């Protein structure tokens, strides 16, 4: 088992499926106990049942401040404490800028960014009191660069990155670590709706493929463990080389296009 995760207690938002479910499974496999939260009740309860006594499920609208207080209280009541928060819940909300409404923008920002603030604000007092705690905020490679059709999504993920750095500086003196995690295209039910696949090549990736939720979950398990005890205020990129630059496959496609 990974160092420091035996009896570790984590809250994982958006934990009913995709990356969140993979994170919950990975943490439990390493000896942790997990509060799975989501608005997808049936999937969340099914996952908690699968994981047994090491997990429980709580319905949770991450945009609701009072719901956050309830989740933290429920976690402490169930497991005795909370050691880490994985702010994973989010939506894509892709739409061309000229078609985007203020309501579209606000919805993405509420779910992807405001919820991260609310989560950190809810767990920080407990972490400060026990002089330790870890927050892993799921951003994206869209939090490192712009994205066509993704103004609101990119804005929300840049916000997550910036908040993570600022709060890491403020809370480090309390023994609290805060890290932003930046996945590339990971194949989940959400991204499959916009064409992500493990069966098709991904030319923008240096590895030529999209990622799996388990590949993100393994990094999360590392980040909340004692193995990452000197990591805070940084961004961790897990994207198959997408953000490294122009991949050979993309260069080849561009060259072919020029030669036509």
N, C-alpha and C positions, 0 to 999 in steps of 0.2 A: 504494500500500500504506500501511497505517496506520503512524504513526511508531513506530519502535522494535521492530517485530515481525519484521523480516528476520532470520532465523536464531534467533529467540527459541525456547526450548524449554519446552513446557508438558506437565504431566501432567493428563489429564482423566479423572476417575473416572465410572463409569456412562456411559462414552462410546460404547457400542455402538449406542444408539438415542436417540430423543427429543431432549431438550435437549442431552445430551452429544454426540451425533453432530453436531448442528447447530453446536455450539461447535467441535468438531474441524475441521469443514469450513471454518468461518469463519476460524479461526486459520491453517490451511494456506493459504487463499486470500490472507491478508495476509502470507505469507512465513514463518510459523512452522513449527516441527517439533513433532510431538505424539506423546506416549505415551498411547495409548487403553487404558484399563483397564476391565474388566467381568467379570461371571461368565457373560455370554452369549457364549461363545466363537465360535460360527459368525458371529453378527452383527458381533462385534468384528473378526475376521479379514477379513471381507468389506469392512468400512469401511476398514481399514488398506490392503487391496489397492487399493481405489478411490482412496485418497489417495496411493498410490505411495511413493516414497522418503522423503517428508516425514512419514510416520507409521509406527508399529509398534504391535502389540497385545500386551498381557500379561494373562493370566488373573489376576483380583485379587478376593479377598474382602476388602472394606474393613474388616471387623470383626476381621481377623487382624493383630496387630501385626507378626509376622515377615514377613507378605506385604508390608506397607508398606515395610519395609527392602529387600526384594527388588525392588520396583517402582522405588524411588529409585535403587538400584544399577544396575538394568537400563537406566534412562533415561540415567544418566551414562555407562554403558558404550557405549550406542548413539549418543548425540548429543553427548557430551563435557561436558554440564552440564545443569542444570535452572534455569529462570528463573521459572516460575510453576506454581502448583497450583490447579486448579479442582475443588473438592470438590463434585461434582454428584450422586454416587450417593445414591439414597434411595428410600423406599417410602411409600405412603399409609397403609395400615393403619387404615382408618376402621372404627370400631365404637362403638356406644352404650356409654356409661360403665358402665351396670349390667350389661352383657354382657361387659365387658372383663376379661381375666385378667391376672395379673402377668406371665405369659409373653408375652402380647400387647404389653403396655407395654414390657417389656424388649427385645423384638425391634425395635420401632420406634426406641427410643432407641439401641440398639446400631448400627443401620444408618444412622440419620439424624444422630445427635449424637456418639456415641463415636467413630465413624469419622472425623469431622471433627477431633476432638482427635488421633487417631492420625496422620492425614495431616499436620497442622501440625507435630506432634512429629517426624515422620520427615524432613520437608524443611527444618525450621528450621536445623539445623546447617550444611547446605550453603549455605543462603541467608546465614547469619551470616558464614560464612567468606569468601564472595564480596562481602559488604557490599551485597547487593541481592536482591530477590525479591518476588514478589507472590502473595498467597493470596486467591482469591475463593471464598467459602463460599456455596453455594446454600441460602438459607433459603426463605421464602415469605411471602405476606401473612398466613398463619397464624402467622407469627412476629411479627406486629404486633397481632394481636387473637385472641380466642378463636374456636372453631369447633365447631359442634354435631356430635357424633359423632367428633370428632377430638382428644380430649384428649391422647393420646400424640403424635399428629402435631404439634399446636400446641406441646406441651411441648418436643419435639425441635427445632422450628424457632426457638422462643424461645431455647433453649440455644445454637443456632448463632449467633444474633444476639449474645448476651451474650459468648460465647467470642471472637467476632471483635473486639469492642470491647476486651476485656481483653488479648488477644494483640497487637493493634495498638499498645497503650500499651507493652507490654513489649518488643516487637521493633522499634519505630520507630527506636531508636538504632542498630540494625544495618542501617538502610536497607531494612527489610522493611515492605511495605504489606499490610494485611489489610482486606478489605471484605466485608460480607454483601450478597447480592443477593436481592431479594424479589419473585419473579414472582407474578402473579395466576394465573388459570386458563389454562394453556397446553395446547393440544391435542396430546397425545402418546399413544402406545399405552397408557401407564399410566392417564392421565386419561380416555381414551375408555372405559375399563372402568367408570367411574362416571358416564358420560353426557356428558362434555365433547365439544363439536362446534364446528366452524367454520361449519356450515350453519345452526345455530339461533341466534337472538338471545340475548344475555346481559344481562338487565335490570340486574344489579348493577353492570355496567361503565358508566362514563360514555360510552365509545365504542360501547356496545351490542353488543360482540362479545368472544369469547375470543381469546387470543393464539396466535401461532405460535412454534415453537422458534427460528426464525431471528431473531425479534425480541429474544429473550433473548441469543442467540449474539452479535449485533452489540454488545450492551452489554458482554458479557464481554470481547470483543476490545478494546473501548475501555479497560476497567478494567485489563487487564494491560499495556496499552501505555504509552509515555511521555506520551501525551496526558493520562493520569490521574495523573501523577507526584506531585501534591499531595493525592491522595485516600487517606485511610486512617481506619480506626476508625468508618466511617459505614455506614449502610444505604442501598442504592440500590433504589428501588421501581419495578418495571416491571409495572403491573397494569391498564392501560387506565382508570385512575381509580377502580378498585374501592374503594380505601381512602380516597378523598377524602371520602366521605360518601354520603348517600342520592341515588342517581342519579335523573334525571327519570323514567326508565321505571319504576323501583321505586316512586317516589312516586306515579306514576299507578296502578300496580297496587294499592298500599295504599289509595288513595283510592277506587278502584272497589270494593274489598272492603268498605270502610266504608259505601258507599252501597247495597250489596245489601240 
